[in-house]
Amino acid sequence: MDHCGTLFLCLCLLTLQNATAETWKELLSYMENMQVSRARSPFFYLRQLHQLEQMLLNTSFPGYNLTLQTPTIQSLAFKLSCNFSGLSLSSATLKRVPQARGQHAQGQYAWGQHAMQFPAELTQDACKTRPGELRLICIYFSNAHFFKDENNSSLLNNYVLGAQLSHGHVNNLRDPVNISFWHNQSLEGYTLSCVFWKEGARKQPWGGWSPEGCRTEQPSHSQVLCRCNHLTYFAVLMQFSPALVPAELLAPLTYISLVGCSISIVASLITVLLHFHSRKKSDSLARIHMNLHASVLLLNITFLLSPAFAMSPVPQSACTALAAALHYALLSCLTWMAIEGFNLYLLLGRVYNIYIRRYVLKLGVLGWGVPALLVLLCLSVKSSVYGPHTIPVFNSWENGTGFQNMSMCWVRSPVVHSVLVMGYGGLTSLFNLVVLAWALWTLRRLRVRADAPNARACHDTVTVLGLTVLLGTTWALAFFSFGIFLLPQLFLFTILNSLYGFFLFLWFCSQRCRSEAEAKAQHLWVAMTSLPSMRRSISNKSRFEALA
């Protein structure tokens, strides 16, 4: 009986091994059919992909892991337990693992270097609902024809690395999954961004590439590191971007921004404190200036904090909140610049005083309320419009070219950036440039009427510079970031606009000095305005010089 039992057990083991071998052959055959299939519909590729996933999740294999490989598809399956402590996979270690290969393969496959690192947190949620043995599958593609979107996007090395855990989806990981891609390509003129394949998009029901939940880093010129908080199929998207910042200029531009914004923060704080410390009752003009100072102060503070909040230890929700605050500060600053232009028009274009009930309160609702409404609208439609934004920096290396991506918390949606950053700023700059040109024409007309066109040339020059700063016309330099204008525009825009708060402080100081000088000479102005023939001309002129 013992011999019969042993013989029966051996027969069972052989049958099981044969069945397992047949399953592996079936999987390999399916993978080979996938790589040669050419379907017209992307939904067919999607069904093939899901079928392969189910076959890997349901197949049985002895030991800890299973590796199957064809020339363009590599499939791996791992048995995991609830005491999972993490897993690191790389193309170098996978070559040393025993693999089952397709019958049409010869020798080693031409796979480039790649790696995936899974945190211990990966299995926590699944073990809470269904404790027991789990299975992790990884599917790697060296051909991207299974993941074609409507833009026919280009992928780095044409690699797509995917992973899936049995018993549910994995999302919102605190410790991200790290996916590394190595390359030896020249990437001049391209922006690199980590993306994942998102199924069920509104424009593309079969799927499309999305950067949500992923951060892009480049530790070296030949490596791209993606940190993502979920499991799916990942790749590095290559987008053509002709206007790139040379890496050699990154350090000086960063230093200029840091110093300029810090000076502006101190200057704006001093201005606001001096205004509230003054015992004189402020008029509407001074209160409008203070609101502009407050918006510039908020803009500089959020801008300086933005790169630090885009780093990996900071939660993405904090980066999203700061990006929304930075966008709100920029919109508020642009709105108060437009309000300054509108108020200048009322002062110069109206001969007689016009009383508007609760004028400053209404302007405050416009200057602070409208930007808040626009930002809240963006957040309600899609919160992912804000978050870590990658700024590509071109770098020349000894062995070719590369990128040193810089991240900050900012607007991620191209549509929102085009409409509510460039469009909003463009309309504001255009309006204020028109007001500035009209104000200069009015100044010249008043000088000619006074028969002293050259008597106060120096004063008029200072006035023009002051109005240029007050109306924020230097922000129009943002629209010259192309071609031969790129490098001069970068430095001019960075210097002038990082010191914008300091320039407003100088304007505030000149206003205080002028008001003190006018207080001493008030009796002279009273004498001049007593002449009926000069009353109307001096009225217009005094309105203009009240701003100067």
C-alpha positions in Angstrom: 0.0 0.0 0.0 2.9 2.3 0.8 4.4 1.8 -2.6 1.0 2.4 -4.3 0.5 5.6 -2.3 3.9 6.9 -3.3 3.3 6.0 -6.9 0.0 7.8 -6.8 1.6 10.9 -5.3 4.3 10.9 -8.0 1.7 10.6 -10.7 -0.2 13.6 -9.2 2.9 15.7 -9.1 3.8 14.9 -12.7 0.3 15.7 -13.8 0.4 19.0 -11.9 3.8 19.9 -13.4 2.5 19.0 -16.9 -0.6 21.2 -16.3 1.5 24.0 -15.1 3.8 23.7 -18.1 0.9 23.8 -20.4 -0.4 26.9 -18.6 2.9 28.6 -19.1 3.0 27.6 -22.8 -0.5 29.0 -23.2 0.6 32.3 -21.5 3.7 32.6 -23.7 1.6 31.8 -26.8 -0.9 34.5 -25.9 1.9 37.0 -25.3 3.5 36.2 -28.7 0.1 36.6 -30.4 -0.3 40.0 -28.7 3.0 41.4 -29.9 2.2 40.5 -33.5 -1.4 41.5 -33.5 -2.4 44.7 -35.4 -5.9 45.7 -34.5 -7.8 48.7 -35.9 -9.7 49.4 -32.7 -7.9 50.4 -29.5 -10.6 48.6 -27.5 -9.2 45.3 -28.9 -5.8 46.1 -27.4 -7.5 46.9 -24.1 -9.3 43.6 -24.0 -6.1 41.7 -24.8 -4.3 43.5 -22.0 -7.1 42.7 -19.5 -7.1 39.1 -20.6 -3.4 38.8 -20.0 -3.8 40.3 -16.5 -6.4 37.8 -15.6 -4.4 34.9 -16.9 -1.4 36.0 -14.8 -3.5 36.5 -11.7 -5.1 33.1 -12.0 -2.1 30.9 -13.1 -0.5 28.6 -10.6 3.3 28.3 -10.3 5.7 26.7 -7.7 7.9 28.9 -5.7 7.9 32.6 -5.1 7.8 34.1 -8.5 7.2 33.5 -12.2 8.8 35.2 -15.2 7.7 35.0 -18.8 9.2 36.9 -21.6 8.9 37.5 -25.4 10.9 40.0 -27.4 8.5 42.9 -26.6 6.5 41.8 -23.5 7.8 40.7 -20.2 5.4 39.3 -17.5 6.1 38.7 -13.9 4.0 37.3 -11.0 4.9 37.3 -7.3 3.3 35.7 -4.3 2.9 38.1 -1.4 1.9 37.8 2.2 0.4 40.3 4.6 3.8 40.8 6.2 5.2 42.2 3.0 8.2 44.4 3.6 8.7 45.8 0.1 10.1 44.7 -3.2 12.7 46.0 -5.6 12.8 44.9 -9.2 15.4 45.9 -11.8 16.2 44.7 -15.3 19.7 43.6 -14.1 18.3 41.2 -11.4 15.5 39.9 -13.7 18.1 38.7 -16.2 19.5 36.3 -13.5 16.0 34.9 -12.7 15.0 31.7 -14.5 12.6 32.6 -17.3 10.3 30.9 -19.7 10.8 32.3 -23.2 8.9 32.2 -26.4 9.8 29.7 -29.1 10.7 32.5 -31.5 13.3 34.1 -29.2 17.0 33.7 -29.6 19.5 34.6 -26.9 19.1 37.7 -24.7 16.5 40.3 -25.4 17.4 43.9 -26.1 15.7 45.3 -23.1 17.1 48.6 -21.7 17.6 49.3 -18.0 14.5 49.9 -15.8 13.5 49.3 -12.2 10.4 49.4 -10.0 10.4 49.7 -6.2 7.2 48.8 -4.2 6.8 50.1 -0.6 5.7 47.9 2.3 2.4 49.9 2.4 1.3 48.2 -0.8 -0.6 45.3 0.8 -2.0 47.1 3.8 -5.5 47.9 2.5 -5.9 44.5 0.7 -4.9 42.6 3.9 -7.6 44.5 5.9 -10.4 43.3 3.7 -9.1 39.8 2.5 -6.1 38.6 4.6 -4.2 35.8 3.0 -1.9 35.2 0.0 -1.9 38.1 -2.5 -0.4 38.2 -5.9 1.5 41.1 -7.6 1.8 41.0 -11.4 4.1 43.2 -13.5 3.8 43.6 -17.3 6.5 45.4 -19.2 6.2 46.5 -22.8 9.1 47.6 -25.1 6.6 48.6 -27.7 4.0 51.3 -27.1 1.4 50.3 -29.7 -0.9 49.0 -27.0 -1.1 52.5 -25.5 -1.7 54.9 -28.4 -3.7 58.0 -27.5 -5.3 60.5 -29.8 -2.1 62.7 -29.8 0.1 59.7 -30.8 2.4 60.7 -27.9 6.1 59.8 -27.9 7.4 57.7 -24.9 10.9 57.5 -23.7 12.5 54.2 -25.0 8.9 53.2 -26.0 8.8 51.6 -22.6 5.6 51.0 -20.6 6.0 49.4 -17.1 2.8 48.2 -15.4 1.9 46.6 -12.1 -1.3 45.4 -10.5 -2.2 43.8 -7.1 -4.9 41.2 -6.8 -8.0 41.9 -4.6 -8.5 45.5 -5.6 -6.9 48.8 -6.8 -4.0 50.5 -5.0 -4.4 54.3 -4.7 -3.2 57.2 -2.6 -0.1 55.6 -1.2 1.8 57.7 1.3 5.1 56.1 0.3 5.1 56.2 -3.5 6.0 53.5 -6.0 9.4 54.4 -7.6 9.8 53.6 -11.3 13.2 54.3 -12.9 13.9 54.6 -16.7 17.5 54.8 -18.0 18.3 56.1 -21.5 21.2 57.3 -23.6 19.2 59.5 -25.9 19.7 63.2 -26.8 16.7 64.9 -25.4 17.3 68.5 -26.6 14.0 70.2 -27.2 11.8 67.8 -25.2 10.0 68.0 -21.9 9.9 64.8 -19.9 7.0 64.0 -17.6 5.9 60.8 -15.8 2.4 59.7 -16.8 0.1 56.7 -16.3 -2.5 55.1 -18.6 -5.9 56.3 -17.5 -8.8 54.4 -18.8 -12.3 55.8 -19.3 -11.3 59.4 -20.2 -14.2 61.5 -21.5 -12.4 62.3 -24.8 -10.8 58.8 -25.1 -12.9 56.0 -23.7 -10.2 53.5 -24.2 -7.7 55.6 -22.3 -5.0 58.3 -22.4 -1.9 59.5 -20.6 -2.3 61.5 -17.4 0.3 62.9 -15.0 -2.0 62.8 -11.9 -0.4 61.3 -8.8 3.1 61.2 -10.3 6.1 63.3 -9.8 9.0 63.5 -12.2 12.6 63.7 -11.1 15.9 63.3 -12.9 18.7 62.2 -10.6 21.2 62.1 -13.5 21.4 62.9 -17.2 20.6 59.3 -18.1 17.9 58.5 -15.5 14.3 59.5 -15.1 12.6 58.7 -11.8 8.8 58.6 -11.4 7.3 58.7 -8.0 3.6 57.7 -8.2 1.0 57.0 -5.5 -0.9 54.2 -7.3 -0.5 51.1 -9.4 -1.1 51.0 -13.2 0.9 51.3 -16.4 3.6 54.0 -16.3 5.7 55.7 -18.9 7.8 58.8 -19.5 6.1 61.2 -21.9 8.3 63.2 -24.3 6.7 66.5 -25.4 8.4 68.9 -27.8 9.2 72.1 -26.0 11.4 74.5 -28.1 11.7 77.3 -25.5 13.8 75.6 -22.8 15.8 77.3 -20.0 19.5 76.5 -20.1 20.6 74.8 -16.9 23.6 77.2 -16.6 21.1 80.1 -16.1 19.0 78.3 -13.5 21.3 79.2 -10.6 21.5 83.0 -11.4 17.8 83.2 -12.2 16.9 81.4 -8.9 19.3 83.6 -6.9 17.8 86.8 -8.5 14.3 85.6 -7.8 15.1 84.7 -4.2 16.9 88.1 -3.5 14.4 90.2 -5.4 11.3 88.6 -3.9 12.8 88.8 -0.4 13.5 92.5 -0.8 10.0 93.0 -2.1 8.5 91.2 0.9 10.3 93.4 3.3 9.5 96.5 1.3 5.8 95.6 1.1 5.6 94.9 4.8 7.2 98.2 5.7 4.8 100.0 3.3 1.7 98.4 4.9 3.0 99.0 8.4 3.8 102.7 7.7 0.4 103.1 6.2 -1.4 101.8 9.2 0.9 103.7 11.6 0.1 107.0 9.9 -2.5 109.0 11.9 -3.8 110.8 8.9 -7.1 109.6 7.5 -6.3 107.8 4.2 -8.2 108.5 1.1 -9.4 106.0 -1.5 -6.3 106.4 -3.6 -4.0 105.3 -0.7 -6.2 102.4 0.2 -6.1 101.2 -3.4 -2.3 101.3 -3.3 -2.3 99.3 0.0 -4.5 96.6 -1.5 -2.0 96.4 -4.4 0.9 96.1 -1.9 -1.0 93.3 0.0 -1.5 91.3 -3.2 2.1 91.7 -4.2 3.2 90.6 -0.6 1.0 87.5 -0.9 2.3 86.7 -4.4 6.0 86.9 -3.3 5.5 84.7 -0.2 3.6 82.0 -2.0 6.1 82.1 -4.9 9.1 81.5 -2.6 7.3 78.6 -0.8 6.2 76.9 -4.0 9.5 75.0 -4.9 9.9 73.7 -1.4 6.3 72.4 -1.3 6.9 70.5 -4.6 9.5 68.2 -2.9 8.6 64.6 -2.3 8.3 64.6 1.5 5.5 67.2 1.4 2.0 65.8 0.8 0.6 66.5 -2.6 -2.6 68.0 -1.0 -0.4 70.7 0.5 1.2 71.4 -2.8 -2.2 71.6 -4.4 -3.4 74.1 -1.8 -0.2 76.3 -2.2 -0.6 76.2 -6.0 -4.1 77.4 -5.8 -3.0 80.2 -3.3 -0.2 81.2 -5.8 -2.6 81.4 -8.7 -5.1 83.4 -6.5 -2.3 85.8 -5.5 -1.3 86.3 -9.1 -4.9 86.9 -10.3 -5.4 89.4 -7.4 -2.2 91.2 -8.2 -3.2 91.5 -11.8 -6.7 92.7 -10.9 -5.4 95.4 -8.6 -3.1 96.6 -11.3 -6.1 96.9 -13.6 -8.0 98.8 -10.8 -5.0 101.2 -10.5 -5.4 101.9 -14.2 -9.1 102.4 -14.0 -8.7 104.7 -11.0 -6.0 106.7 -12.9 -8.5 107.1 -15.8 -11.1 108.5 -13.4 -8.7 111.0 -11.9 -7.4 112.3 -15.2 -10.4 111.9 -17.5 -13.0 113.5 -15.3 -12.9 117.2 -14.7 -15.3 117.3 -11.8 -15.3 115.0 -8.8 -17.6 111.9 -9.1 -18.9 110.4 -5.9 -19.3 106.6 -6.0 -20.9 105.2 -2.8 -18.6 102.7 -1.1 -16.1 103.0 -3.9 -13.2 101.2 -2.2 -15.4 98.4 -0.8 -16.7 97.7 -4.3 -13.2 97.7 -5.7 -12.2 95.3 -2.8 -14.9 92.8 -3.8 -13.7 93.0 -7.4 -9.9 92.8 -6.6 -10.2 90.0 -4.0 -13.5 88.3 -4.8 -13.3 87.7 -8.5 -9.9 85.9 -8.3 -11.2 83.8 -5.5 -14.3 82.8 -7.5 -12.1 81.8 -10.5 -9.8 79.7 -8.4 -12.7 78.0 -6.5 -14.3 77.3 -9.9 -11.2 75.6 -11.1 -10.9 73.5 -8.0 -14.6 72.5 -8.1 -14.3 71.4 -11.7 -11.1 69.4 -11.3 -8.7 69.7 -8.3 -5.8 68.2 -10.3 -5.4 71.5 -12.2 -3.2 72.5 -9.3 -0.2 70.5 -8.0 3.5 69.8 -8.8 4.4 71.4 -12.1 7.6 70.3 -13.9 9.7 73.0 -15.5 12.2 71.5 -18.0 15.7 72.8 -17.9 18.1 72.0 -20.7 21.5 70.8 -19.7 24.6 70.1 -21.8 26.5 67.0 -20.6 29.8 65.6 -21.6 28.2 62.6 -23.4 25.2 64.4 -24.9 22.3 66.4 -23.7 19.9 66.0 -20.8 17.4 67.6 -18.6 17.4 68.8 -15.0 13.7 69.2 -14.3 12.7 71.7 -11.7 9.3 71.4 -9.9 7.1 74.0 -8.3 3.5 74.1 -7.1 1.6 75.7 -9.9 -1.1 75.4 -12.5 -0.9 72.0 -14.3 -3.7 72.3 -16.8 -2.6 73.8 -20.1 -6.1 75.2 -20.7 -6.3 77.0 -17.3 -2.8 78.3 -17.8 -3.6 79.7 -21.2 -6.9 81.3 -20.2 -6.5 82.3 -16.5 -2.8 83.1 -16.5 -1.6 84.2 -20.0 -5.0 85.4 -21.2 -5.9 87.2 -17.9 -2.5 88.7 -17.7 -2.5 89.7 -21.4 -5.8 91.6 -21.0 -4.6 93.4 -17.9 -1.3 94.4 -19.5 -3.1 95.6 -22.7 -5.6 97.7 -20.7 -2.9 99.3 -18.5 -0.6 100.0 -21.5 -3.5 101.8 -23.2 -4.1 103.8 -19.9 -0.4 104.6 -19.6 -0.2 105.9 -23.2 -3.3 108.0 -22.7 -1.9 109.4 -19.4 1.4 110.4 -21.1 -0.6 112.2 -23.8 -2.6 114.0 -21.1 0.6 115.0 -19.4 2.1 116.4 -22.6 -1.1 118.3 -23.3 -1.0 119.9 -19.8 2.6 120.9 -20.2 1.9 122.5 -23.6 -1.1 124.4 -22.1 1.1 125.6 -19.3 3.6 127.0 -21.9 6.5 125.1 -20.2 7.1 121.9 -22.1 10.7 121.4 -21.0 10.6 123.1 -17.6 10.1 119.9 -15.6 11.5 117.2 -17.8 13.2 115.4 -14.9 10.0 115.4 -12.9 8.0 114.1 -15.9 10.5 111.3 -16.4 10.1 110.2 -12.8 6.3 110.4 -13.2 6.4 108.2 -16.3 8.6 105.6 -14.5 6.3 105.7 -11.5 3.2 105.1 -13.6 4.9 102.3 -15.4 5.6 100.6 -12.1 2.2 101.4 -10.7 0.3 99.9 -13.6 2.6 96.8 -13.7 3.3 97.1 -17.4 6.6 95.2 -17.0 4.6 92.0 -16.7 4.0 92.3 -20.4 7.5 90.9 -20.9 6.1 87.4 -20.3 4.9 87.5 -23.9 8.4 87.8 -25.4 9.7 84.4 -24.3 10.6 83.1 -27.7 13.5 83.0 -30.1 16.3 85.5 -29.6 14.2 87.3 -27.0 14.1 84.4 -24.6 17.4 85.0 -22.7 17.0 88.8 -22.3 13.4 88.4 -21.4 14.2 85.8 -18.7 16.6 88.2 -16.9 14.5 91.4 -17.5 11.3 89.7 -16.4 12.9 88.1 -13.3 14.7 91.3 -12.2 11.9 93.8 -12.8 9.0 91.7 -11.5 10.8 90.2 -8.5 11.6 93.7 -7.3 8.1 94.9 -8.1 7.2 95.3 -4.4 10.4 97.3 -3.9 9.5 99.6 -6.8 6.1 100.2 -5.3 7.8 101.0 -2.0 9.8 103.7 -3.7 6.6 105.1 -5.2 5.1 105.1 -1.8 8.1 107.0 -0.4 7.9 109.6 -3.2 4.2 110.0 -2.5 4.9 110.8 1.2 7.6 113.2 0.4 5.5 114.9 -2.2 2.5 115.2 0.2 4.8 116.8 2.8 6.1 119.3 0.3 2.6 120.1 -0.8 1.5 120.7 2.7 4.2 123.3 3.1 3.2 125.0 -0.1 -0.5 124.8 0.3 -1.0 128.5 0.7 0.6 129.0 -2.7 -1.8 126.6 -4.3 -4.7 128.4 -2.7 -3.5 131.7 -4.2 -3.2 130.2 -7.7 -6.6 128.5 -7.6 -8.2 131.9 -6.7 -7.6 133.0 -10.3 -10.7 132.1 -12.4 -8.8 131.8 -15.7 -6.4 129.1 -14.3 -8.9 127.1 -12.2 -9.9 124.6 -14.8 -6.3 123.9 -16.0 -4.9 123.5 -12.5 -7.7 121.2 -11.6 -6.7 118.8 -14.3 -3.0 119.1 -13.6 -3.3 118.7 -9.9 -5.3 115.4 -10.4 -2.4 114.0 -12.4 0.3 115.2 -10.1 -1.5 113.8 -7.1 -0.5 110.4 -8.5 3.1 111.6 -9.4 
